[in-house]
């Protein structure tokens, strides 16, 4: 019974061992198959189709590509990708039969290939042929030198060899003379071979010198530019062509708005041309790409601010003046743009345009405006070419005729010129952003202004420039001082403003001036004559609404007096 039991146990162990071997072979076969599949690499080019460019800097690039996959695991490499993507924002879309296992990005550069011209190749072939001749001569020299050594050794041993131990004197003399002549001939041949080698060496040196001279004129093939590549590890259930779409965010692009304000004085028409200065340094030239200009800025934080408790405490006042930091808007967000050059009668400005604006078709015919709760997108259904050179390219977005009213503003205390202001109502429907504006009046460039829609006013005011045809003069008419009995000092001032309209049209002007405001009880300021101005006692501002016919002039006076202790000195009031 024990033997039978042992035999059964042995059979069971044998079956188990065989089963393990079969499983191990199957696992090794599958692992080898998977490993072989991993070694498969598929290359494909990705085409950039759409670019969503954000205000300030940043862009979302959308690519599409087609690749022929094999069944199983493989590596898929897409070229023509940006050099600087944010790989954490990558989104990939592929068919259901393809599974993305992992992905990465790299910058790849092909090694430089230098193709010499035919002259170089012939020279190199000649050098190789001459070098073979030198090697042959050197080999022949070695053989002859070896013969000379052997003969010299025989002569030194008196030609005594194991085969011939005894030799007569007469034979020795004859052998010595013969082999001495033989050595002389061999040495002469070695010398001649050395001369030939020297001549060939001089020829090689001459060819090499010529090549060195030509190398200064010859420009080798430039090294290929680096390209971005997206590397995907994929598993495909079936073999065949598949379409893969992917998009990602990159910081190396952006746009800022700029405007052309075109005014015709004959009918006071106001035309606003909305343009975008688009630039990119992604390392990928955009060719035939549809642009989507977004007013949002993904670089700004989206975290809601939280209020913290505000604590007060007593402190000793600082004796020196505090200096406020100057804040420059958009200097960090906007990409650096080249200056714009347009030759006109008034000056020169620089610009580089894409060229679509010069066509008869207007961009607004291909523009789709999409507004969401957070931003506005200008989708342009036109192919644009924007190289990766960092230059700002001008892209026309739209142009609109806008109803505007015009008014002149003058502050003669600060500037004797009158400024023309255009006022636009219902401007919030224009989706404007802060930016520089070129003022073009009657097809003549007259200067720049700044359009700032970040205001809570119902009316947007745009400075159109100085109007030299309005003459303004402000002067101090009367000034006197007197001391009262209570030891107080009183100073009185009277100013006169003269405005003349030298234009052929009537004007409506807002004229402003001011009188000082006291911040201490020891100083009393009294406005004795407002000159029929609108007075703001809190700020000391005076405003007149001036209406002048062509060639008409008017004068405006205002007076104020200041009372303060005679032993004190006032700051400059003028």
PALUM-783087 format. One line per field, with one value per residue (C-alpha): residue number from 1; residue in three letters; x, y, z. Coordinates in nm, 3 decimals, decimal comma. Each point is the difference from the previous one (the first is absolute). Example, Ala and Ser with C-alpha at 12.3 -4.5 7.8 and 13.67 -1.06 7.14 Angstrom:
# residues 2
resi: 1 2
resn: ALA SER
X: 1,230 0,137
Y: -0,450 0,344
Z: 0,780 -0,066
***
This chain:
# residues 574
resi: 1 2 3 4 5 6 7 8 9 10 11 12 13 14 15 16 17 18 19 20 21 22 23 24 25 26 27 28 29 30 31 32 33 34 35 36 37 38 39 40 41 42 43 44 45 46 47 48 49 50 51 52 53 54 55 56 57 58 59 60 61 62 63 64 65 66 67 68 69 70 71 72 73 74 75 76 77 78 79 80 81 82 83 84 85 86 87 88 89 90 91 92 93 94 95 96 97 98 99 100 101 102 103 104 105 106 107 108 109 110 111 112 113 114 115 116 117 118 119 120 121 122 123 124 125 126 127 128 129 130 131 132 133 134 135 136 137 138 139 140 141 142 143 144 145 146 147 148 149 150 151 152 153 154 155 156 157 158 159 160 161 162 163 164 165 166 167 168 169 170 171 172 173 174 175 176 177 178 179 180 181 182 183 184 185 186 187 188 189 190 191 192 193 194 195 196 197 198 199 200 201 202 203 204 205 206 207 208 209 210 211 212 213 214 215 216 217 218 219 220 221 222 223 224 225 226 227 228 229 230 231 232 233 234 235 236 237 238 239 240 241 242 243 244 245 246 247 248 249 250 251 252 253 254 255 256 257 258 259 260 261 262 263 264 265 266 267 268 269 270 271 272 273 274 275 276 277 278 279 280 281 282 283 284 285 286 287 288 289 290 291 292 293 294 295 296 297 298 299 300 301 302 303 304 305 306 307 308 309 310 311 312 313 314 315 316 317 318 319 320 321 322 323 324 325 326 327 328 329 330 331 332 333 334 335 336 337 338 339 340 341 342 343 344 345 346 347 348 349 350 351 352 353 354 355 356 357 358 359 360 361 362 363 364 365 366 367 368 369 370 371 372 373 374 375 376 377 378 379 380 381 382 383 384 385 386 387 388 389 390 391 392 393 394 395 396 397 398 399 400 401 402 403 404 405 406 407 408 409 410 411 412 413 414 415 416 417 418 419 420 421 422 423 424 425 426 427 428 429 430 431 432 433 434 435 436 437 438 439 440 441 442 443 444 445 446 447 448 449 450 451 452 453 454 455 456 457 458 459 460 461 462 463 464 465 466 467 468 469 470 471 472 473 474 475 476 477 478 479 480 481 482 483 484 485 486 487 488 489 490 491 492 493 494 495 496 497 498 499 500 501 502 503 504 505 506 507 508 509 510 511 512 513 514 515 516 517 518 519 520 521 522 523 524 525 526 527 528 529 530 531 532 533 534 535 536 537 538 539 540 541 542 543 544 545 546 547 548 549 550 551 552 553 554 555 556 557 558 559 560 561 562 563 564 565 566 567 568 569 570 571 572 573 574
resn: UNK UNK UNK UNK UNK UNK UNK UNK UNK UNK UNK UNK UNK UNK UNK UNK UNK UNK UNK UNK UNK UNK UNK UNK UNK UNK UNK UNK UNK UNK UNK UNK UNK UNK UNK UNK UNK UNK UNK UNK UNK UNK UNK UNK UNK UNK UNK UNK UNK UNK UNK UNK UNK UNK UNK UNK UNK UNK UNK UNK UNK UNK UNK UNK UNK UNK UNK UNK UNK UNK UNK UNK UNK UNK UNK UNK UNK UNK UNK UNK UNK UNK UNK UNK UNK UNK UNK UNK UNK UNK UNK UNK UNK UNK UNK UNK UNK UNK UNK UNK UNK UNK UNK UNK UNK UNK UNK UNK UNK UNK UNK UNK UNK UNK UNK UNK UNK UNK UNK UNK UNK UNK UNK UNK UNK UNK UNK UNK UNK UNK UNK UNK UNK UNK UNK UNK UNK UNK UNK UNK UNK UNK UNK UNK UNK UNK UNK UNK UNK UNK UNK UNK UNK UNK UNK UNK UNK UNK UNK UNK UNK UNK UNK UNK UNK UNK UNK UNK UNK UNK UNK UNK UNK UNK UNK UNK UNK UNK UNK UNK UNK UNK UNK UNK UNK UNK UNK UNK UNK UNK UNK UNK UNK UNK UNK UNK UNK UNK UNK UNK UNK UNK UNK UNK UNK UNK UNK UNK UNK UNK UNK UNK UNK UNK UNK UNK UNK UNK UNK UNK UNK UNK UNK UNK UNK UNK UNK UNK UNK UNK UNK UNK UNK UNK UNK UNK UNK UNK UNK UNK UNK UNK UNK UNK UNK UNK UNK UNK UNK UNK UNK UNK UNK UNK UNK UNK UNK UNK UNK UNK UNK UNK UNK UNK UNK UNK UNK UNK UNK UNK UNK UNK UNK UNK UNK UNK UNK UNK UNK UNK UNK UNK UNK UNK UNK UNK UNK UNK UNK UNK UNK UNK UNK UNK UNK UNK UNK UNK UNK UNK UNK UNK UNK UNK UNK UNK UNK UNK UNK UNK UNK UNK UNK UNK UNK UNK UNK UNK UNK UNK UNK UNK UNK UNK UNK UNK UNK UNK UNK UNK UNK UNK UNK UNK UNK UNK UNK UNK UNK UNK UNK UNK UNK UNK UNK UNK UNK UNK UNK UNK UNK UNK UNK UNK UNK UNK UNK UNK UNK UNK UNK UNK UNK UNK UNK UNK UNK UNK UNK UNK UNK UNK UNK UNK UNK UNK UNK UNK UNK UNK UNK UNK UNK UNK UNK UNK UNK UNK UNK UNK UNK UNK UNK UNK UNK UNK UNK UNK UNK UNK UNK UNK UNK UNK UNK UNK UNK UNK UNK UNK UNK UNK UNK UNK UNK UNK UNK UNK UNK UNK UNK UNK UNK UNK UNK UNK UNK UNK UNK UNK UNK UNK UNK UNK UNK UNK UNK UNK UNK UNK UNK UNK UNK UNK UNK UNK UNK UNK UNK UNK UNK UNK UNK UNK UNK UNK UNK UNK UNK UNK UNK UNK UNK UNK UNK UNK UNK UNK UNK UNK UNK UNK UNK UNK UNK UNK UNK UNK UNK UNK UNK UNK UNK UNK UNK UNK UNK UNK UNK UNK UNK UNK UNK UNK UNK UNK UNK UNK UNK UNK UNK UNK UNK UNK UNK UNK UNK UNK UNK UNK UNK UNK UNK UNK UNK UNK UNK UNK UNK UNK UNK UNK UNK UNK UNK UNK UNK UNK UNK UNK UNK UNK UNK UNK UNK UNK UNK UNK UNK UNK UNK UNK UNK UNK UNK UNK UNK UNK UNK UNK UNK UNK UNK UNK UNK UNK UNK UNK UNK UNK UNK UNK UNK UNK UNK UNK UNK UNK UNK UNK UNK UNK UNK UNK
X: 0,000 0,284 0,159 -0,319 -0,042 0,352 -0,049 -0,317 0,179 0,286 -0,240 -0,175 0,328 0,105 -0,324 0,035 0,356 -0,100 -0,287 0,235 0,236 -0,282 -0,117 0,357 0,047 -0,330 0,095 0,342 -0,157 -0,253 0,269 0,221 -0,292 -0,076 0,367 0,016 -0,308 0,157 0,288 -0,238 0,011 -0,239 0,086 -0,258 -0,028 -0,253 -0,169 -0,082 -0,357 -0,124 0,164 -0,193 0,216 -0,067 0,017 0,344 0,187 -0,094 -0,158 -0,180 0,124 -0,210 0,168 -0,132 0,196 -0,043 0,214 0,007 0,007 0,070 -0,188 0,136 0,225 0,215 0,152 -0,162 0,207 -0,166 0,230 -0,071 -0,101 0,087 0,338 -0,152 -0,335 -0,145 -0,015 -0,235 -0,271 0,025 -0,332 -0,008 -0,292 0,031 -0,227 -0,141 0,219 0,314 0,107 0,249 0,233 0,234 0,128 0,301 0,157 0,350 0,199 0,169 0,275 0,129 0,379 0,147 0,074 0,281 -0,004 0,324 -0,010 0,141 0,332 0,044 -0,079 0,252 0,267 -0,072 0,021 0,336 0,132 -0,109 0,172 0,322 -0,011 -0,026 0,308 0,192 -0,103 0,119 0,335 0,040 -0,072 0,260 0,252 -0,052 0,060 0,325 0,123 -0,060 0,206 0,281 0,001 0,013 0,283 0,194 -0,032 0,132 0,297 0,080 -0,007 0,220 -0,284 0,039 -0,325 -0,092 -0,011 0,336 0,250 0,321 0,047 0,313 0,149 -0,057 -0,368 -0,030 0,140 -0,235 -0,305 0,091 0,039 -0,326 -0,210 0,162 -0,117 -0,341 -0,029 0,096 -0,274 -0,257 0,092 -0,023 -0,347 -0,104 0,125 -0,195 -0,315 0,044 0,028 -0,321 -0,175 0,116 -0,131 -0,337 -0,011 0,054 -0,288 -0,226 0,100 -0,080 -0,343 -0,065 0,096 -0,242 -0,272 0,067 -0,039 -0,323 -0,134 -0,010 -0,228 -0,200 -0,297 -0,097 -0,360 -0,150 -0,104 -0,369 -0,215 -0,122 -0,355 -0,239 -0,121 -0,286 0,079 -0,296 0,007 -0,315 -0,175 -0,205 -0,248 0,013 0,244 -0,075 -0,012 -0,131 -0,069 0,141 -0,086 0,174 0,031 0,208 0,078 0,322 0,114 0,209 -0,272 -0,249 -0,174 -0,073 -0,261 0,071 -0,240 -0,026 -0,238 -0,092 -0,187 -0,126 -0,051 -0,240 -0,273 0,161 -0,025 0,180 0,136 0,166 0,231 0,060 0,334 0,207 0,379 0,074 0,346 0,135 0,330 -0,124 0,274 -0,271 -0,089 -0,376 -0,099 -0,361 -0,128 -0,345 0,026 -0,227 0,080 -0,123 -0,036 0,065 0,338 0,062 0,319 -0,202 -0,090 -0,355 -0,002 -0,265 0,161 -0,078 -0,035 0,212 -0,061 0,133 0,173 0,085 0,272 0,159 0,333 0,241 -0,027 0,291 0,185 0,098 -0,238 -0,126 0,066 -0,277 0,093 -0,085 -0,221 0,038 -0,302 0,049 0,380 0,044 -0,291 0,044 0,270 0,264 -0,114 0,189 -0,083 -0,226 0,126 -0,249 0,127 -0,230 0,015 0,025 0,257 0,116 -0,118 0,094 -0,223 0,017 -0,327 -0,112 -0,132 -0,364 -0,102 0,104 -0,248 -0,341 -0,171 -0,051 0,097 -0,334 -0,161 0,188 -0,029 -0,217 -0,042 -0,068 -0,064 -0,004 -0,051 0,372 0,147 -0,051 0,153 0,065 0,004 0,146 -0,070 0,310 0,339 0,282 0,375 0,182 0,370 0,162 0,217 -0,149 -0,107 -0,344 -0,226 -0,302 -0,327 -0,315 -0,290 -0,281 -0,085 -0,319 -0,153 -0,083 -0,216 0,216 -0,031 0,295 0,099 0,309 0,161 0,252 0,186 0,211 0,166 0,175 0,001 -0,097 -0,122 -0,356 -0,056 -0,269 -0,193 -0,225 -0,274 -0,153 -0,311 -0,103 0,366 -0,031 -0,140 0,328 0,204 0,289 0,325 0,259 0,240 0,171 -0,197 0,128 -0,188 -0,053 -0,194 -0,086 0,241 0,290 0,167 0,010 0,118 -0,078 -0,250 -0,091 -0,336 -0,087 -0,339 0,063 -0,236 -0,337 -0,119 -0,288 0,195 0,344 0,222 0,287 0,257 0,038 0,291 0,080 -0,197 0,243 -0,277 -0,132 0,208 -0,001 0,181 -0,003 0,158 0,006 -0,179 0,025 0,178 0,014 0,085 -0,115 0,045 -0,303 0,004 -0,030 0,337 -0,149 0,124 -0,231 0,110 -0,238 0,033 -0,191 0,053 -0,129 -0,042 -0,044 -0,128 -0,024 -0,142 0,208 -0,189 -0,266 -0,240 -0,159 0,144 -0,131 0,277 0,030 0,236 0,143 0,208 0,027 0,047 0,188 -0,160 0,101 0,077 0,053 -0,208 0,283 -0,046 -0,324 -0,065 -0,292 -0,116 -0,095 -0,096 -0,078 -0,045 -0,331 0,187 -0,135 0,172 0,097 0,090 0,140 0,265 0,027 -0,072 -0,159 -0,171 -0,143 -0,200 0,137 -0,179 0,181 -0,095 0,265 0,242 -0,168 0,198 -0,107 0,160 -0,056 0,117 0,004 0,141 0,078 0,173 0,203 0,015 0,270 0,228 0,256 0,286 -0,058 0,102 -0,231 0,098 0,009 -0,352 0,063
Y: 0,000 0,229 -0,065 0,068 0,317 0,108 -0,072 0,215 0,284 -0,014 0,012 0,302 0,178 -0,075 0,143 0,310 0,055 -0,036 0,243 0,256 -0,040 0,058 0,310 0,132 -0,055 0,177 0,295 0,027 -0,019 0,273 0,216 -0,043 0,089 0,311 0,096 -0,040 0,221 0,265 0,028 0,113 0,376 0,188 0,351 0,257 0,374 0,207 0,294 0,316 0,093 0,246 0,239 0,162 0,297 0,162 0,365 0,079 -0,323 -0,364 -0,211 -0,332 -0,186 -0,272 -0,265 -0,285 -0,296 -0,337 -0,308 -0,362 -0,217 -0,369 -0,229 0,000 0,230 0,259 0,342 0,282 0,316 0,317 0,272 0,372 0,070 0,314 0,006 0,137 -0,166 -0,026 -0,378 0,001 0,159 -0,258 -0,146 -0,292 -0,134 -0,335 -0,289 -0,248 -0,284 0,195 0,038 0,268 -0,152 0,296 0,312 0,232 0,286 0,052 0,240 -0,182 0,128 -0,190 -0,022 0,237 -0,151 0,162 -0,082 0,121 0,130 -0,214 0,187 -0,113 -0,362 -0,015 0,150 -0,251 -0,286 0,130 0,019 -0,359 -0,122 0,181 -0,142 -0,351 0,069 0,117 -0,316 -0,216 0,180 -0,034 -0,373 -0,040 0,196 -0,233 -0,303 0,142 0,115 -0,352 -0,141 0,244 -0,113 -0,366 0,052 0,212 -0,275 -0,261 0,216 0,054 -0,381 -0,062 -0,184 -0,289 -0,190 -0,339 -0,147 0,147 0,014 0,034 0,252 0,095 0,347 0,039 -0,084 0,230 0,292 -0,060 -0,034 0,312 0,206 -0,132 0,064 0,335 0,112 -0,149 0,199 0,318 -0,057 -0,072 0,311 0,209 -0,142 0,079 0,355 0,038 -0,134 0,257 0,276 -0,121 0,005 0,356 0,110 -0,165 0,157 0,343 -0,067 -0,098 0,314 0,215 -0,160 0,042 0,369 0,045 -0,171 0,226 0,304 -0,135 -0,081 0,372 0,053 -0,319 0,022 -0,341 -0,101 0,174 -0,211 -0,076 0,194 -0,184 -0,129 -0,089 -0,358 -0,159 -0,360 -0,228 -0,357 -0,156 -0,337 -0,063 -0,287 0,002 0,109 0,284 0,379 0,204 0,372 0,160 0,352 0,176 0,350 0,166 0,337 0,192 0,330 0,101 0,188 0,276 0,307 0,355 0,229 0,312 0,236 0,236 0,289 0,156 0,331 0,209 0,362 0,055 -0,202 -0,078 -0,373 -0,225 -0,337 -0,237 -0,265 -0,281 -0,177 -0,260 -0,010 -0,375 -0,139 -0,344 -0,174 -0,358 -0,133 -0,106 0,214 0,042 -0,061 0,027 0,003 0,124 0,250 0,030 0,313 -0,027 0,287 -0,229 -0,043 -0,349 0,124 0,197 -0,179 -0,134 -0,034 0,208 0,249 -0,035 0,290 -0,007 0,197 0,357 0,107 0,357 0,120 0,330 0,090 0,290 0,192 -0,028 0,328 -0,062 -0,003 -0,330 -0,082 -0,171 -0,279 0,063 -0,266 -0,073 -0,183 -0,303 0,033 -0,355 -0,164 0,129 -0,150 0,239 0,152 0,183 0,359 0,092 0,198 0,188 0,293 0,300 0,376 0,027 -0,265 -0,357 -0,311 -0,367 -0,299 -0,349 -0,137 -0,340 0,138 -0,104 0,355 0,121 -0,227 0,120 -0,268 0,119 -0,219 0,063 -0,207 -0,303 0,093 -0,178 0,164 -0,242 0,127 -0,210 0,093 0,073 0,105 0,088 -0,194 0,137 -0,302 0,087 -0,250 0,094 -0,177 0,202 -0,046 0,113 -0,098 -0,082 0,313 0,210 0,275 0,146 -0,052 0,224 -0,188 0,196 -0,114 0,234 0,361 0,182 0,338 0,127 0,298 0,244 0,350 0,238 0,252 0,207 -0,001 0,256 0,043 0,312 -0,014 -0,318 0,032 0,285 -0,241 -0,121 -0,374 -0,160 -0,275 -0,260 -0,136 -0,341 -0,135 -0,369 -0,092 -0,310 -0,195 0,041 -0,250 0,245 -0,055 0,254 0,090 0,270 0,178 0,168 0,323 0,052 0,310 0,062 -0,282 0,172 -0,161 0,258 -0,199 -0,267 -0,026 -0,265 -0,171 -0,118 -0,172 -0,083 0,267 0,010 0,302 -0,036 0,198 -0,093 0,303 -0,022 0,275 0,082 0,240 0,371 0,257 0,277 0,208 0,097 0,268 0,014 0,240 0,006 0,285 0,146 0,333 0,135 -0,095 0,204 -0,057 0,176 -0,051 0,028 0,117 -0,350 -0,077 -0,202 0,020 -0,003 -0,074 0,044 -0,144 0,060 -0,209 0,064 -0,267 0,099 -0,255 0,059 -0,232 0,020 -0,285 0,021 -0,200 0,083 -0,180 -0,128 0,001 -0,100 0,255 -0,083 0,178 -0,003 0,193 -0,132 -0,197 0,050 -0,301 0,192 0,245 0,256 0,050 0,136 -0,010 0,199 -0,008 0,361 -0,027 -0,329 0,160 -0,188 -0,331 -0,326 -0,029 -0,313 0,124 -0,335 -0,016 0,369 -0,076 0,261 -0,099 0,208 -0,131 0,214 0,031 0,201 0,084 0,011 0,286 0,083 0,056 0,018 0,090 -0,161 0,136 -0,143 0,135 -0,140 0,120 -0,182 0,104 -0,140 0,110 0,256 -0,180 -0,315 -0,078 -0,163 -0,254 0,119 0,068 0,089
Z: 0,000 0,085 -0,337 -0,185 0,195 -0,079 -0,367 -0,001 0,175 -0,251 -0,292 0,156 0,056 -0,357 -0,138 0,217 -0,116 -0,366 0,050 0,156 -0,295 -0,246 0,190 0,014 -0,374 -0,072 0,222 -0,164 -0,343 0,086 0,161 -0,303 -0,223 0,205 0,005 -0,375 -0,033 0,223 -0,239 -0,280 -0,055 -0,227 -0,121 -0,114 -0,055 0,189 -0,174 0,195 -0,093 0,265 0,244 0,284 0,099 0,337 0,093 0,141 -0,049 -0,043 -0,273 -0,038 -0,309 -0,166 -0,217 -0,210 -0,136 -0,168 0,068 -0,116 0,312 0,037 0,231 0,352 0,198 -0,180 0,020 -0,199 -0,062 -0,136 -0,133 -0,066 0,358 0,195 0,171 0,320 0,082 0,347 0,000 0,300 -0,217 -0,281 -0,115 -0,248 -0,201 -0,183 -0,114 0,252 -0,125 0,101 0,362 0,108 0,259 0,053 -0,171 0,012 -0,194 -0,132 -0,217 -0,286 -0,230 -0,301 -0,020 -0,259 -0,340 -0,196 -0,371 -0,162 -0,357 -0,288 0,018 0,357 -0,084 -0,287 0,222 0,275 -0,254 -0,123 0,355 0,065 -0,321 0,090 0,352 -0,147 -0,213 0,308 0,184 -0,293 -0,014 0,376 -0,024 -0,280 0,208 0,293 -0,218 -0,146 0,341 0,131 -0,289 0,078 0,363 -0,094 -0,252 0,247 0,261 -0,249 -0,087 0,367 0,055 -0,308 -0,164 0,243 0,029 0,149 -0,350 -0,099 0,283 -0,205 -0,283 -0,188 -0,003 -0,370 0,031 0,301 -0,201 -0,289 0,227 0,194 -0,319 -0,142 0,305 0,063 -0,343 0,077 0,323 -0,184 -0,257 0,272 0,195 -0,316 -0,066 0,359 -0,050 -0,324 0,166 0,278 -0,263 -0,162 0,338 0,060 -0,339 0,067 0,347 -0,154 -0,240 0,291 0,191 -0,304 -0,037 0,373 -0,014 -0,287 0,198 0,296 -0,225 -0,144 0,347 0,079 -0,299 0,041 0,237 0,135 0,033 0,303 0,291 -0,006 0,241 0,309 -0,012 0,277 0,013 0,191 0,095 0,072 0,130 -0,144 -0,016 -0,313 -0,028 -0,379 -0,268 -0,237 -0,033 0,293 0,052 0,313 0,117 0,287 0,142 0,270 0,156 -0,060 0,147 -0,302 -0,187 0,064 -0,133 0,109 -0,155 -0,197 -0,168 -0,293 0,057 -0,333 0,007 -0,291 0,087 -0,289 0,170 0,340 -0,074 0,248 -0,113 0,247 -0,148 0,248 -0,058 0,181 0,017 0,003 0,070 0,079 0,077 0,035 -0,229 -0,245 -0,301 -0,028 -0,361 -0,116 0,358 0,099 0,284 0,298 0,201 0,356 0,246 0,297 0,165 0,146 0,169 0,254 0,318 0,026 0,377 0,176 0,242 0,368 0,243 0,314 0,322 -0,010 0,320 0,101 0,230 0,097 -0,151 -0,018 -0,329 -0,240 -0,050 -0,361 -0,295 -0,124 -0,363 -0,194 -0,237 -0,363 -0,152 -0,372 -0,142 -0,225 -0,010 0,129 -0,184 -0,355 -0,224 -0,125 -0,327 -0,264 -0,055 -0,294 -0,304 -0,220 -0,203 0,014 -0,018 0,377 0,082 -0,030 0,176 -0,050 -0,057 -0,148 -0,136 -0,121 -0,322 0,028 0,089 -0,344 -0,175 -0,104 0,206 0,356 0,292 0,168 -0,276 0,136 0,369 0,254 0,338 0,285 0,350 0,315 0,361 0,046 -0,335 -0,364 -0,288 -0,348 -0,232 -0,341 -0,277 -0,199 -0,030 0,156 -0,023 0,314 0,023 0,331 0,002 0,281 -0,240 0,062 -0,301 -0,047 -0,039 -0,079 0,216 -0,097 -0,074 0,088 -0,053 0,347 0,089 0,192 0,134 0,010 0,261 0,070 0,344 0,121 0,329 -0,068 0,340 -0,112 -0,379 -0,234 -0,271 -0,041 -0,033 -0,213 0,179 -0,167 0,224 -0,073 0,167 0,010 -0,041 0,219 -0,297 -0,193 0,210 0,031 0,185 0,115 -0,279 -0,202 -0,270 -0,315 -0,073 -0,373 -0,095 -0,365 -0,097 0,181 0,299 0,278 0,301 0,256 0,280 0,255 0,014 0,349 0,034 0,366 0,124 0,170 -0,196 -0,242 -0,259 -0,127 -0,065 -0,249 -0,037 -0,369 0,035 0,015 -0,201 -0,084 -0,160 0,344 0,172 0,381 0,231 0,382 0,197 0,350 -0,016 0,351 0,316 0,324 0,369 0,313 0,375 0,229 0,363 0,139 -0,150 -0,285 -0,353 -0,304 -0,357 -0,292 -0,351 -0,321 -0,314 -0,348 -0,270 -0,364 -0,252 -0,376 -0,264 -0,320 -0,167 -0,267 0,216 0,333 0,302 0,332 0,260 0,364 0,164 0,342 0,263 0,379 0,321 0,305 0,284 0,364 0,216 0,327 0,204 -0,004 -0,374 -0,142 -0,376 -0,143 -0,361 -0,052 -0,369 -0,175 -0,343 -0,043 0,014 0,137 0,338 0,192 0,348 0,111 -0,273 -0,094 -0,367 -0,227 -0,325 -0,283 -0,292 -0,283 -0,334 -0,266 -0,353 -0,275 0,073 0,336 0,320 0,367 0,333 0,339 0,336 0,347 0,328 0,343 0,315 0,263 0,367 0,227 0,291 -0,111 0,174 -0,207 -0,356 -0,252 -0,257 -0,358 -0,122 -0,363
***
